[in-house]
């Protein structure tokens, strides 16, 4: 579970950097015309955080 959370967090980080570049350059989101930051980015980030919390040792005590 920790591996999946790390992968999701890395993907979310890259997507957040892409969203920031698009916002600064005033380029609309190429994905379905969704607003920036992209909701898909926020979902991936949220899933990564949730999996990290459930997989951490502190949560299992």
Secondary structure, 3 states (H helix, E strand, C coil): CHHHHHHHHHHHHHHHHHHHHHHHCCCCCCCCCCCCCCHHHHHHHHHHHHHHHHHCHHHHC
